[in-house]
Amino acid sequence: MKHIVKINTLGGIYIPNNLKEISEIASTCGVKNINFGPRQEIFFNVHKAQLEQFNKLMSATAFEYEVDSDMYPSIVSSYPAEGIFSGDYWLSEGIYKDIFDQFDFKPKLKVNICDNDQTLVPFFTGELNFIASYTYQYWFLYLNFKENDEIIKWNKLIYSTDIPKICHEIEELYINNKIIDTNQIMDLVNENTKFLFQDIDKELNLTRFTFPYYEGVNAYGSRLWTGVYRRDYLFPITYISDLCQLCNATNISQLCVTPWRTVLIKGIEKKDRIFWEKLNGKHGINLRHSATELNWVVEDINSGELELKKFVIQGFDEKDTRTFGLVFGIQLQSSGKYIPASVVIEEKPFIQKDDLRLLSSFDIYFKDNFNPNSPKKNLFAKNVRKGNLVQSLLDLSKKYYEQLTEDNQVIKVDDAKKVTPKSEPHFIYQCKHCFTVYDAAFGDLAQDIKPGISFENLPAHYTCPTCEAPKNDFEKINAEILKHA
C-alpha cells in the first residue's frame, strides 16, 4: 500500500536547497520520482513500510506536508511567468513576495494570485482568484465557490498586502460561520475599515489567449530561462537532486513550478548554458516535445487521463495536424468544476450497472472564444465514442481557426455561468449489441456521415462503427432516458 505525500509551496517558488533536502528524504524512503501538481505543489508516493521513517525525517525539518489529504491547497501564482511570459507591468517579483510574506496562516480555500498580462497560469482555478488590476498595487477578486453556478466579482479593488488578511476573513465567514451567500460575505468584509479598498475604475479585459511554449532553453534580456517537461509528469529524484545542485553552483537562488507540471529556471547566465545541456543529457531529459503534447490540462494523478491524452496525441500525430493556440483538458469524472482549457473532454458512464461501468462516451465542450480563461463552456459534440474522438477534436480545431481574428476577445466573467448548457430531449438510435449510439445531431464522422442526417436517411448498408452490426439492429430510444440510465 502506498500513501500520497503532498508538499505545498508559496506561489510555485522553490528554494533549491529545500527541494534538494525534500528529494533526499524521499529517496531515503524508497521514492524514485516526484510529481509536480496543477497547483504547483509536490506529490510523491511513500510505501506504507517507509511512512514511519519518512515522518520521522520530515519532523526534523521545517517543511509542512500532508499524507493522503488535501486540507490545505497550495497557493497558486503567476510568479513563474514574471519577466518572460508577462509584459512591462507594475506587478514585480518584490510585490509577489511581499504578498506571500503576509500569509501567516494556511488557507483552506484555494487561492490564486495572477498577473492579468500573462497566459501561463490559469486565472479561475481557485476559490479566491486575485487578478492584478490596472491600478498600481490593487487587485480584482473573483469568488468561485462550489455552491454557486457562476463566478462572482468582488465589487471593490483590494490592496496587495491586504490579500492574505481578506483571504483569512472570507474563510472565517465561509468555512467557520457557514455563510455561502457571496453578497453577504462581500458586505461583511467591506465594512471592515482596516482594509484599503478602492473603487473599480476600469473593468478587467482578458484579451485573446496565446499559449506560451514553456520548454527548452530560451533567451530573455541578457540571460536565459529553461523549462523542463516530462511526458508522464514524473521527475526522477536523481535528476531533481542534480538540478538543485547545479542551481547552487551557478548562483540560481530559486526555481519555479508551473501549473503545467513543469520546472522552470530563470536567470541562467549564457556562459552556464553548457552545464544545463550536460545535466539534461546525463539524465536523458528531452527538451523538444511536440507542441500538440504540451497544451494539455491533466489535473489528477490518474493513469486513465494520461492514457486518454496519449491516445489523442497519437491520433493527432498520425494525421500531422495543427492544434497550436488551443488547450485541451480532460475530465474523466464529470463534476462541473472549472477546467482551464479551450476544449474540454468529459467522460461519462454510458451504461452503468451497479458500480460497473460497461461502456463510456465523451462529451466535447469549447470555451467562449476558445479562451481557456473563460468560465463558460459550450457543447460541441455529445456521446462521442473513443474511436471517433480524434476526428471530432480535429473538426472543432478547424472551427477554432475559422473564427480566429486579431480582435481582443473580452471575457465577461461577471455573469458567465459555469453550469453545463441544457440540451433538449430527442430521439437517438442505439446498437442493441454493443450500445453504440447514432445521433443525427453529430452524425458518424468515422463513416463520412455529416451531422444533420437522420437515421432513417442513412444508407441501407450502414453498420455500427464499433461492432459492425447492421442498421436494422439499432433501436430508437429517448436520449434523456439513456442519459440517466
C-alpha positions in Angstrom: 0.0 0.0 0.0 1.3 3.4 -0.9 0.5 6.8 0.7 0.3 10.1 -1.3 2.5 12.8 0.2 1.8 16.4 -0.7 4.1 19.4 0.0 2.9 22.9 -0.8 4.9 25.9 -1.8 4.0 29.6 -1.9 3.2 30.6 -5.5 5.3 27.9 -7.2 8.6 29.2 -5.9 11.2 26.6 -4.7 14.5 27.2 -3.0 17.0 24.7 -4.5 18.4 23.6 -1.1 14.9 23.0 0.3 13.8 21.0 -2.8 17.1 19.0 -2.6 16.5 18.2 1.0 13.0 17.0 0.4 14.2 14.9 -2.6 16.9 13.3 -0.4 14.4 12.4 2.3 12.0 10.9 -0.2 14.9 9.0 -1.8 15.9 7.6 1.6 12.4 6.3 1.9 12.4 4.5 -1.4 10.8 7.2 -3.6 12.1 7.2 -7.2 10.2 10.0 -8.8 8.3 13.1 -7.7 5.3 14.7 -9.4 4.5 18.4 -9.6 0.8 19.1 -9.4 -1.5 21.6 -11.1 -1.4 23.9 -8.1 2.4 24.0 -8.2 2.7 21.5 -5.3 4.9 18.4 -4.9 3.4 14.9 -4.9 5.0 11.5 -4.4 4.1 8.1 -3.1 5.6 6.6 0.0 5.2 2.9 0.7 3.4 2.0 3.9 6.5 0.3 5.3 8.5 3.5 4.9 5.9 6.0 6.1 7.1 6.0 9.7 10.7 6.7 8.7 9.5 9.4 6.3 7.5 11.1 9.1 10.5 10.9 11.4 12.9 12.5 8.9 10.4 15.2 8.0 9.7 16.1 11.6 13.3 17.2 11.9 12.8 19.8 9.2 10.6 22.9 8.9 8.7 21.5 5.9 4.9 21.1 6.3 3.2 18.3 4.4 0.0 16.2 4.2 -0.4 12.5 3.8 -3.4 11.3 1.8 -5.0 14.7 2.4 -5.6 18.0 0.7 -6.9 20.1 3.5 -4.6 22.9 2.8 -4.4 23.6 -1.0 -1.2 25.3 -2.4 -1.4 29.0 -3.1 -1.0 29.4 -6.9 0.6 32.4 -8.5 1.8 33.6 -11.9 5.3 34.3 -10.5 6.9 31.8 -12.9 5.7 33.9 -15.8 7.2 37.1 -14.3 9.8 38.6 -16.7 9.4 36.0 -19.5 5.7 35.5 -20.2 4.3 38.8 -19.0 4.8 42.4 -20.2 6.2 45.5 -18.7 3.8 45.8 -15.8 3.7 47.1 -12.2 3.5 43.6 -10.8 7.1 42.7 -9.9 8.9 39.9 -8.1 9.1 42.0 -5.0 5.3 42.6 -4.9 4.6 38.8 -5.2 6.9 38.1 -2.3 5.5 40.9 -0.2 2.1 39.3 -0.5 3.4 35.8 0.2 5.2 37.1 3.4 1.9 38.2 4.8 0.4 34.7 4.8 0.7 33.8 8.5 -1.9 31.0 8.2 -2.5 28.1 5.9 -5.6 28.7 3.7 -8.2 26.0 3.4 -9.6 27.7 0.3 -7.8 27.6 -3.0 -6.1 31.0 -3.6 -4.8 32.2 -7.0 -2.7 35.3 -7.4 -2.2 36.2 -11.0 -1.0 38.9 -13.3 -3.6 39.8 -15.9 -1.0 40.2 -18.6 0.1 36.6 -18.9 -1.2 33.3 -20.2 1.0 30.7 -18.4 -1.2 30.4 -15.3 -5.0 30.0 -15.5 -7.0 32.7 -13.7 -10.0 31.0 -12.2 -9.0 27.6 -10.9 -9.1 28.8 -7.3 -12.0 29.7 -5.0 -10.4 33.1 -4.3 -9.0 34.4 -7.5 -7.0 37.6 -7.3 -6.1 39.2 -10.7 -3.9 42.3 -10.9 -5.9 45.4 -11.9 -4.7 48.4 -13.9 -4.2 50.4 -10.7 -0.8 50.1 -9.0 -0.9 47.6 -6.1 -4.6 46.8 -6.5 -6.3 43.6 -7.4 -9.6 42.3 -8.7 -11.1 39.4 -6.7 -13.3 36.7 -8.2 -15.1 34.1 -6.0 -15.6 30.7 -7.4 -17.5 28.8 -4.7 -18.9 25.3 -5.4 -22.4 26.3 -4.1 -22.8 28.9 -6.9 -23.3 28.4 -10.6 -21.4 31.5 -11.5 -18.1 33.2 -10.8 -18.7 36.4 -8.7 -16.7 39.5 -9.0 -15.9 41.4 -5.8 -17.2 45.0 -6.0 -14.0 46.7 -4.9 -10.3 46.5 -5.7 -8.1 45.0 -3.0 -4.7 46.3 -1.9 -1.7 43.9 -2.3 -0.8 43.3 1.3 -4.5 43.1 2.3 -4.8 39.9 0.2 -3.8 37.4 3.0 -6.0 39.1 5.6 -9.0 39.2 3.3 -8.5 35.5 2.5 -8.5 34.8 6.2 -11.6 36.8 6.8 -13.5 35.2 3.9 -12.5 31.8 5.2 -13.9 32.6 8.7 -17.2 33.6 7.2 -17.5 30.9 4.6 -16.0 27.9 6.4 -16.4 28.6 10.1 -19.7 30.6 10.0 -21.1 28.6 7.1 -22.1 31.7 5.1 -22.4 30.8 1.5 -24.2 34.0 0.2 -21.4 35.8 -1.6 -23.1 39.2 -1.4 -23.4 38.8 2.4 -19.7 37.9 2.6 -18.8 40.9 0.5 -20.8 43.3 2.6 -19.4 42.0 5.9 -15.8 42.2 4.7 -16.2 45.6 3.0 -17.5 47.0 6.3 -14.0 46.4 7.8 -12.3 49.8 7.8 -8.8 48.4 8.2 -8.7 47.3 4.5 -7.6 49.7 1.8 -10.4 49.1 -0.8 -10.7 51.2 -4.0 -13.5 51.6 -6.4 -13.2 49.8 -9.8 -12.5 52.4 -12.4 -11.6 50.0 -15.3 -13.1 46.6 -15.8 -10.9 43.5 -16.3 -10.2 42.9 -20.0 -8.6 39.5 -20.7 -7.5 39.5 -24.4 -7.1 36.6 -26.8 -5.2 33.7 -25.2 -1.8 33.0 -26.7 -0.4 29.7 -25.5 3.2 30.0 -24.3 5.9 27.5 -25.3 7.4 26.7 -21.9 10.0 24.1 -22.7 13.7 24.2 -23.8 16.4 26.8 -23.3 15.4 30.3 -24.3 16.7 33.9 -24.1 15.2 36.8 -22.3 17.1 40.0 -21.9 20.8 39.2 -21.3 20.0 35.8 -19.7 18.4 32.5 -20.4 15.5 30.5 -19.0 14.8 26.8 -19.3 11.6 24.8 -18.9 11.6 21.0 -18.3 8.5 19.0 -19.2 8.0 15.2 -18.6 5.5 13.3 -20.6 4.4 11.2 -17.6 4.8 14.2 -15.2 7.3 12.2 -13.3 10.7 13.7 -12.4 13.4 11.3 -11.3 14.7 12.1 -7.8 18.3 11.9 -9.1 17.6 14.5 -11.7 16.0 16.9 -9.2 18.9 16.5 -6.8 21.4 17.3 -9.6 19.3 20.2 -10.8 19.2 21.8 -7.4 23.0 21.3 -7.1 23.5 23.0 -10.4 21.3 25.9 -9.4 23.6 26.4 -6.3 26.7 26.1 -8.4 25.5 28.7 -10.9 24.0 31.2 -8.4 20.4 30.4 -9.2 18.6 31.2 -5.9 15.2 29.8 -6.8 13.3 27.8 -9.4 9.7 27.7 -10.3 7.0 25.1 -10.9 4.1 25.9 -13.3 0.5 24.6 -13.3 1.5 22.7 -16.4 3.6 20.4 -14.1 6.9 21.7 -15.4 10.0 23.0 -13.8 11.1 26.5 -14.9 14.5 28.1 -14.1 15.1 31.8 -14.8 18.2 33.9 -14.7 20.7 31.5 -16.2 23.9 33.2 -17.5 24.7 32.4 -21.1 28.1 31.2 -20.1 26.5 28.5 -18.0 24.2 27.1 -20.7 26.6 24.2 -21.4 26.1 22.9 -17.9 22.3 22.7 -18.3 22.7 20.9 -21.5 25.1 18.4 -19.9 22.7 17.9 -17.0 19.7 17.1 -19.2 21.9 14.9 -21.4 23.2 13.0 -18.4 19.7 12.1 -17.3 18.2 11.7 -20.8 15.8 14.6 -20.4 14.1 15.6 -23.7 13.5 19.3 -24.2 11.8 19.2 -27.6 8.4 17.7 -27.2 5.7 18.2 -29.9 3.5 21.3 -29.3 0.5 19.0 -29.5 1.7 17.3 -26.4 2.4 20.4 -24.2 -1.0 22.1 -24.4 -3.0 19.7 -22.2 -4.6 20.0 -18.7 -4.4 16.7 -16.9 -5.3 17.6 -13.3 -5.4 14.4 -11.4 -2.7 11.7 -10.7 -4.8 9.5 -12.9 -3.4 6.9 -15.3 -6.7 7.0 -17.2 -6.4 10.6 -18.0 -2.8 10.2 -19.2 -3.8 7.2 -21.3 -6.5 9.2 -23.0 -4.1 12.1 -23.6 -1.6 9.7 -25.2 -4.3 8.2 -27.4 -5.5 11.5 -28.7 -1.9 12.9 -29.3 -1.1 9.7 -31.2 -4.1 10.4 -33.4 -3.0 14.0 -33.9 0.5 12.9 -34.9 -0.8 10.3 -37.4 -2.8 13.0 -39.1 0.1 15.5 -38.9 -2.4 18.1 -37.7 -2.1 21.6 -36.1 -3.7 22.5 -32.8 -1.4 25.5 -31.8 -3.4 28.0 -29.9 -5.7 25.5 -28.3 -5.5 24.0 -24.8 -7.2 20.6 -24.3 -8.5 19.5 -20.9 -9.6 16.0 -19.7 -12.2 15.3 -17.0 -12.9 11.6 -16.5 -15.4 12.1 -13.8 -17.8 14.9 -14.6 -18.0 17.3 -11.6 -18.9 20.6 -13.2 -15.7 22.2 -12.0 -13.8 24.8 -14.0 -11.2 23.3 -16.3 -8.7 25.9 -17.7 -8.7 24.7 -21.3 -10.1 25.8 -24.7 -11.5 22.4 -25.3 -12.8 20.1 -22.5 -13.3 16.4 -22.9 -15.7 15.0 -20.4 -16.1 11.2 -20.0 -19.4 10.0 -18.7 -20.7 6.5 -17.9 -22.7 5.5 -21.0 -24.3 2.5 -19.4 -23.8 1.6 -15.8 -25.0 -1.3 -13.8 -24.3 -1.1 -10.0 -20.7 0.0 -9.7 -19.7 -1.5 -13.1 -19.2 0.9 -15.9 -19.8 -1.1 -19.1 -19.2 1.5 -21.8 -18.2 5.1 -21.8 -18.6 8.0 -24.2 -17.4 11.6 -24.2 -19.0 15.0 -24.4 -16.8 17.7 -26.0 -17.1 21.3 -25.0 -15.4 24.5 -26.0 -15.0 27.8 -24.1 -16.3 31.1 -25.3 -13.9 32.4 -28.0 -11.8 29.3 -27.3 -10.2 31.1 -24.4 -9.2 28.8 -21.6 -9.7 31.6 -19.1 -13.4 31.9 -19.9 -15.6 30.2 -17.3 -18.4 29.4 -19.8 -18.3 26.3 -21.9 -20.4 25.3 -24.9 -21.4 21.9 -26.1 -19.8 20.8 -29.4 -20.4 17.1 -29.6 -22.3 14.6 -27.4 -21.8 10.9 -26.7 -18.7 10.6 -28.8 -17.1 7.1 -28.7 -13.4 6.9 -28.2 -12.7 5.8 -31.8 -14.4 9.0 -33.1 -12.8 11.3 -30.5 -9.7 12.4 -32.5 -11.8 13.3 -35.6 -14.3 15.3 -33.5 -11.5 17.2 -31.9 -9.9 18.0 -35.3 -13.3 19.2 -36.5 -13.5 21.5 -33.5 -9.9 22.7 -34.2 -11.0 23.8 -37.7 -13.9 25.7 -36.1 -11.3 27.5 -33.9 -9.1 28.6 -36.9 -12.2 29.7 -38.9 -13.3 32.1 -36.1 -9.7 33.3 -35.3 -9.2 37.1 -35.6 -6.8 39.7 -34.3 -9.6 41.3 -32.3 -9.5 41.3 -28.5 -11.6 38.5 -27.0 -13.0 40.1 -23.9 -14.1 37.7 -21.2 -17.2 38.8 -19.3 -16.7 36.9 -16.1 -19.5 38.6 -14.1 -22.4 36.7 -15.5 -20.8 33.7 -17.2 -22.4 30.6 -15.9 -20.3 27.5 -15.1 -23.2 25.1 -15.5 -23.4 22.7 -18.5 -25.9 24.0 -21.1 -29.2 22.2 -21.1 -30.0 20.0 -24.1 -33.5 19.4 -25.4 -34.7 15.7 -25.3 -34.6 14.0 -28.6 -34.6 10.5 -30.0 -31.4 8.6 -30.9 -30.6 5.1 -32.2 -28.6 2.6 -30.2 -27.0 -0.7 -31.3 -28.6 -3.4 -29.3 -25.3 -5.4 -29.3 -22.6 -3.0 -28.1 -24.8 0.0 -27.2 -23.1 2.4 -29.6 -25.4 5.4 -30.4 -26.1 7.2 -33.6 -27.3 10.7 -33.0 -28.3 12.8 -36.1 -27.0 15.9 -34.4 -23.5 14.6 -34.6 -23.6 12.1 -37.5 -20.9 9.5 -37.8 -17.6 11.2 -38.8 -15.8 7.9 -38.9 -18.0 6.8 -41.8 -18.2 10.2 -43.5 -21.7 10.9 -42.4 -22.1 14.5 -41.6 -24.2 16.0 -38.7 -27.9 16.5 -39.6 -28.5 13.3 -41.4 -31.4 11.4 -39.8 -31.1 7.7 -39.0 -33.9 7.0 -41.5 -31.9 8.6 -44.3 -28.7 6.6 -43.6 -27.8 4.2 -46.4 -29.2 0.7 -46.1 -25.7 -0.8 -45.8 -24.9 1.4 -42.8 -23.3 -0.6 -40.0 -22.4 0.0 -36.4 -18.9 1.7 -36.2 -18.0 -0.4 -33.2 -19.3 -4.0 -33.8 -20.4 -3.7 -37.5 -24.0 -4.8 -36.6 -26.4 -3.9 -39.5 -28.7 -0.9 -39.4 -31.7 -3.0 -38.5 -30.1 -3.9 -35.2 -30.4 -0.3 -33.9 -33.3 0.6 -31.6 -34.9 4.0 -31.3 -34.7 5.4 -27.7 -35.2 8.7 -25.9 -31.8 10.3 -25.3 -32.8 11.7 -21.9 -33.7 8.2 -20.7 -30.3 6.9 -21.8 -28.6 9.9 -20.2 -30.0 9.0 -16.8 -29.7 5.2 -17.2 
